[in-house]
Amino acid sequence: MSKFESEVAEGERYRVGYALQTKKVESFLQPSLLDYAKQHAVDLVQIDPSSPLEQQAPFHCIIHKLHTPQWNKHLQQFSATHPDTAIIDPPELVSRLHDRVSMLEAVTHLQISLQNATVGVPNQVVVNEPKALDFDKIEQLGLRFPAIAKPLAADGGDGSHEMCLVFDREGLNALSAPTVLQEFVNHGGVLFKIYVAGRHVKCVKRKSLGDISEERLRTLKGEVLPFSRVSNLGVEEEGDAVEKAEMPPQCLVDELAKALREALGLNLFNIDVIRDSKEPTRYLVIDINYFPGYAKLPSYEPFITDFLLDAVRTKTN
């Protein structure tokens, strides 16, 4: 047993380093989390990504949301010489969620059908050259308008969250490439966000885009509307739809979280899920986000702390 391991055994304290951008530090590292973690033997320590990790060690665990080549190299080198330190999560696995096509590929291979409910993804296609887009390709895939246009890159950079609704083929000419066109499915104006932190899972309801009627669609030909303007469209509002919405079956939530955790090899992410208004047993995964805004969860402090304790104890035992 090393000196570090013996100190842990005696004092039962764990040192968790975090490497996050400033905005993420401010939103995630709330005083309530720092205090709760400290009371439960977890000391959260900020990492300077510009300095060698060896000089800032020891760490029982490292959590991070940085994507620079330099950081990835530092992390890889440190992990190679400190195999007992839990790295949450390996950069090469996280990168899969930086592409809106590869992030959903894992879902298409899942075989989940519980309580007569199914899980899939909406029809989508990558548009590299909007003006030269092969319209036959869209028809072959069965993708119908309206569609949500999303940047292919989902790495948190500038513009990666800028999305818009495209209502017909004419609207494609206004898009920038590369873009992912994802079929818009009416879902009652409710989004289910499934937060995953290792084996810990929570599902919450959030307001989403309202349903769009066939009648309203006929008045929107040629339109391309950013999400910031969609709420003013006069689309069908559901009132207190979020409050009234029934949560997905817990067994479905748990199974989906577990299956994606294993398929992706990741621990910290959330899954955006909608329920088809026409087929209430049909659930669709529309996005997967790495290291999301956990602080928005009620009682996120024990949720995160319990996960960190799982991570460090798995490595030290």
BELDA-V437164 format. One record per pair of residues at least 12 apart in sequence whose C-alpha atoms are under 10 Angstrom apart, sorted by sequence separation. I is the first residue (numbers start at 1). J is the second residue. If there is no record, write none. Layout:
i,j
I,J
I,J
//
This chain:
i,j
75,87
107,119
108,120
125,137
126,138
150,162
151,163
192,204
193,205
257,269
272,284
273,285
274,286
62,75
107,120
108,121
125,138
149,162
150,163
151,164
191,204
192,205
193,206
220,233
257,270
272,285
273,286
274,287
45,59
76,90
107,121
124,138
149,163
150,164
191,205
192,206
257,271
271,285
272,286
273,287
29,44
44,59
47,62
49,64
75,90
76,91
123,138
148,163
149,164
150,165
166,181
190,205
191,206
192,207
256,271
271,286
272,287
273,288
43,59
46,62
47,63
75,91
104,120
105,121
125,141
148,164
149,165
163,179
165,181
166,182
190,206
191,207
192,208
271,287
272,288
29,46
44,61
45,62
47,64
49,66
62,79
104,121
124,141
147,164
148,165
149,166
163,180
164,181
165,182
166,183
167,184
189,206
190,207
191,208
216,233
270,287
271,288
272,289
42,60
44,62
53,71
72,90
73,91
104,122
123,141
124,142
125,143
147,165
148,166
165,183
166,184
189,207
190,208
191,209
209,227
216,234
217,235
253,271
270,288
271,289
44,63
49,68
52,71
72,91
123,142
124,143
146,165
147,166
148,167
165,184
188,207
189,208
190,209
216,235
269,288
270,289
271,290
50,70
51,71
54,74
71,91
72,92
123,143
124,144
145,165
146,166
147,167
188,208
189,209
190,210
210,230
216,236
253,273
269,289
270,290
16,37
25,46
49,70
50,71
53,74
54,75
57,78
122,143
123,144
145,166
146,167
147,168
187,208
188,209
189,210
190,211
209,230
210,231
212,233
268,289
269,290
270,291
271,292
49,71
52,74
53,75
60,82
69,91
127,149
145,167
146,168
147,169
187,209
188,210
189,211
209,231
212,234
213,235
268,290
269,291
270,292
14,37
15,38
48,71
49,72
51,74
52,75
54,77
59,82
61,84
62,85
63,86
64,87
65,88
68,91
101,124
124,147
126,149
144,167
145,168
146,169
149,172
186,209
187,210
188,211
189,212
208,231
210,233
212,235
213,236
267,290
268,291
269,292
270,293
14,38
50,74
53,77
54,78
58,82
60,84
61,85
62,86
63,87
64,88
65,89
67,91
101,125
123,147
124,148
125,149
126,150
127,151
128,152
144,168
145,169
151,175
186,210
187,211
188,212
210,234
211,235
212,236
266,290
267,291
268,292
269,293
270,294
13,38
49,74
52,77
53,78
57,82
59,84
60,85
61,86
62,87
63,88
64,89
66,91
67,92
101,126
122,147
124,149
126,151
127,152
144,169
146,171
147,172
150,175
151,176
152,177
153,178
184,209
186,211
187,212
210,235
211,236
212,237
248,273
266,291
269,294
13,39
14,40
15,41
16,42
17,43
18,44
19,45
20,46
49,75
52,78
53,79
59,85
60,86
61,87
62,88
63,89
64,90
65,91
100,126
126,152
149,175
150,176
151,177
152,178
153,179
185,211
186,212
209,235
210,236
211,237
248,274
268,294
13,40
14,41
15,42
16,43
17,44
18,45
19,46
20,47
54,81
58,85
59,86
60,87
61,88
62,89
63,90
64,91
67,94
149,176
150,177
151,178
152,179
153,180
184,211
185,212
186,213
209,236
210,237
211,238
248,275
12,40
13,41
14,42
15,43
16,44
17,45
18,46
19,47
20,48
21,49
54,82
57,85
59,87
67,95
150,178
151,179
152,180
184,212
209,237
210,238
247,275
260,288
12,41
13,42
14,43
15,44
16,45
17,46
18,47
19,48
20,49
65,94
149,178
150,179
151,180
152,181
209,238
210,239
256,285
11,41
12,42
13,43
14,44
15,45
16,46
17,47
18,48
19,49
149,179
150,180
151,181
16,47
17,48
18,49
67,98
138,169
148,179
149,180
150,181
207,238
210,241
252,283
148,180
149,181
150,182
248,280
8,41
147,180
148,181
149,182
207,240
208,241
248,281
135,169
147,181
148,182
149,183
207,241
208,242
146,181
147,182
148,183
149,184
206,241
207,242
248,283
17,53
133,169
145,181
146,182
147,183
148,184
205,241
206,242
207,243
268,304
144,181
145,182
146,183
147,184
148,185
205,242
206,243
131,169
143,181
144,182
145,183
146,184
147,185
204,242
205,243
17,56
130,169
131,170
133,172
143,182
144,183
145,184
146,185
206,245
268,307
17,57
24,64
132,172
133,173
143,183
144,184
145,185
205,245
267,307
16,57
17,58
18,59
24,65
130,171
131,172
132,173
142,183
143,184
144,185
205,246
15,57
16,58
17,59
130,172
131,173
205,247
15,58
16,59
17,60
18,61
19,62
20,63
21,64
129,172
130,173
131,174
138,181
204,247
205,248
14,58
15,59
16,60
17,61
18,62
19,63
20,64
21,65
129,173
130,174
131,175
203,247
204,248
267,311
14,59
15,60
16,61
17,62
18,63
19,64
20,65
21,66
127,172
130,175
131,176
203,248
14,60
15,61
16,62
17,63
18,64
19,65
20,66
129,175
130,176
131,177
13,60
14,61
15,62
16,63
17,64
18,65
19,66
20,67
128,175
129,176
130,177
189,236
203,250
127,175
128,176
129,177
130,178
174,222
188,236
189,237
190,238
202,250
127,176
128,177
129,178
130,179
168,217
173,222
174,223
175,224
188,237
189,238
201,250
100,150
102,152
127,177
128,178
129,179
167,217
171,221
172,222
174,224
188,238
189,239
190,240
192,242
203,253
100,151
101,152
103,154
126,177
127,178
128,179
167,218
170,221
171,222
172,223
173,224
189,240
190,241
191,242
202,253
203,254
8,60
19,71
99,151
100,152
101,153
126,178
127,179
128,180
167,219
168,220
169,221
170,222
171,223
172,224
189,241
190,242
201,253
202,254
99,152
100,153
101,154
126,179
127,180
167,220
168,221
169,222
170,223
171,224
188,241
189,242
190,243
192,245
201,254
4,58
98,152
99,153
100,154
125,179
126,180
127,181
166,220
167,221
168,222
169,223
170,224
171,225
188,242
190,244
191,245
200,254
4,59
5,60
98,153
99,154
100,155
125,180
126,181
166,221
167,222
168,223
190,245
192,247
199,254
202,257
4,60
97,153
98,154
99,155
124,180
125,181
126,182
166,222
167,223
168,224
189,245
190,246
192,248
201,257
97,154
98,155
124,181
125,182
166,223
167,224
188,245
200,257
201,258
96,154
97,155
98,156
123,181
124,182
125,183
165,223
166,224
167,225
195,253
196,254
199,257
200,258
95,154
96,155
98,157
122,181
123,182
124,183
164,223
165,224
166,225
194,253
198,257
199,258
95,155
122,182
123,183
124,184
164,224
165,225
166,226
193,253
194,254
197,257
198,258
94,155
121,182
122,183
123,184
164,225
165,226
192,253
196,257
98,160
121,183
122,184
123,185
163,225
164,226
165,227
194,256
195,257
196,258
199,261
122,185
163,226
164,227
194,257
198,261
162,226
163,227
164,228
165,229
196,260
197,261
198,262
162,227
163,228
164,229
165,230
196,261
146,212
161,227
162,228
164,230
206,272
208,274
211,277
200,267
203,270
198,266
199,267
200,268
202,270
203,271
205,273
16,85
197,266
198,267
201,270
203,272
205,274
16,86
17,87
18,88
196,266
197,267
198,268
203,273
146,217
196,267
197,268
198,269
145,217
196,268
197,269
195,268
196,269
197,270
146,220
195,269
196,270
146,221
149,224
194,269
195,270
196,271
148,224
149,225
194,270
195,271
146,223
147,224
148,225
149,226
193,270
194,271
195,272
146,224
148,226
192,270
193,271
194,272
5,84
100,179
101,180
148,227
192,271
193,272
194,273
100,180
192,272
193,273
99,180
191,272
192,273
193,274
100,182
191,273
192,274
190,273
191,274
192,275
190,274
191,275
189,274
190,275
187,273
188,274
189,275
187,274
188,275
67,155
186,274
187,275
188,276
189,277
66,155
67,156
185,274
186,275
187,276
188,277
65,155
185,275
186,276
187,277
188,278
65,156
185,276
186,277
187,278
192,283
185,277
186,278
187,279
193,285
204,296
185,278
187,280
192,285
195,288
204,297
193,287
194,288
195,289
196,290
197,291
203,297
204,298
191,286
193,288
196,291
202,297
187,283
195,291
196,292
202,298
187,284
195,292
197,294
195,293
196,294
202,300
185,284
195,294
202,303
184,286
195,297
201,303
183,286
200,303
182,286
200,304
198,303
197,303
198,304
200,306
196,303
197,304
199,306
200,307
195,303
196,304
197,305
198,306
199,307
197,306
198,307
88,198
197,307
198,308
200,310
196,307
197,308
199,310
198,310
197,310
198,311
117,248
117,249
119,252
154,287
156,289
115,249
118,252
154,288
155,289
156,290
114,249
117,252
154,289
155,290
115,251
154,290
114,251
115,252
119,256
114,252
113,252
114,253
112,252
114,255
113,255
112,255
113,256
112,256
111,256
110,256
112,259
111,259
107,256
110,259
110,260
107,259
121,273
122,274
106,259
107,260
110,263
120,273
121,274
106,260
109,263
119,273
106,261
119,274
104,260
106,262
107,263
119,275
106,263
107,264
105,263
106,264
105,264
103,264
121,282
122,283
117,279
118,280
119,281
120,282
121,283
122,284
117,280
118,281
119,282
120,283
121,284
122,285
123,286
117,281
118,282
119,283
120,284
121,285
122,286
116,281
117,282
118,283
119,284
120,285
121,286
115,281
116,282
117,283
118,284
119,285
120,286
121,287
97,264
114,281
96,264
113,281
113,282
94,264
93,264
94,265
93,265
94,266
97,269
93,266
94,267
94,268
90,265
91,266
94,269
89,265
90,266
89,266
90,267
107,284
108,285
88,266
89,267
107,285
88,267
89,268
107,286
88,268
104,285
104,286
103,286
104,287
103,287
104,288
103,288
100,286
101,287
103,289
100,287
100,288
100,289
97,287
98,288
97,288
98,289
97,289
98,290
97,290
96,290
94,289
95,290
94,290
94,291
89,290
89,291
88,291
64,268
63,268
88,308
86,308
88,311
87,311
65,290
86,311
87,312
65,291
85,311
86,312
64,291
65,292
85,312
86,313
63,291
84,312
86,314
86,315
84,314
85,315
86,316
84,315
85,316
83,315
84,316
84,317
63,308
62,308
61,308
60,308
61,309
60,309
62,311
61,311
62,312
60,311
61,312
60,312
61,313
59,312
60,313
61,315
60,315
60,316
33,295
40,302
28,291
32,295
42,305
28,292
37,301
41,305
42,306
28,293
29,294
30,295
36,301
37,302
40,305
27,293
28,294
29,295
33,299
35,301
36,302
39,305
40,306
42,308
24,291
27,294
28,295
32,299
33,300
34,301
37,304
38,305
42,309
24,292
27,295
28,296
32,300
33,301
36,304
37,305
41,309
24,293
27,296
32,301
33,302
36,305
37,306
40,309
31,301
33,303
42,312
30,301
33,304
34,305
37,308
28,300
29,301
33,305
37,309
28,301
16,308
16,309
14,308
14,309
16,311
13,309
16,312
15,312
14,312
13,312
14,313
14,316
9,316
8,316
9,317
5,316
5,317
//
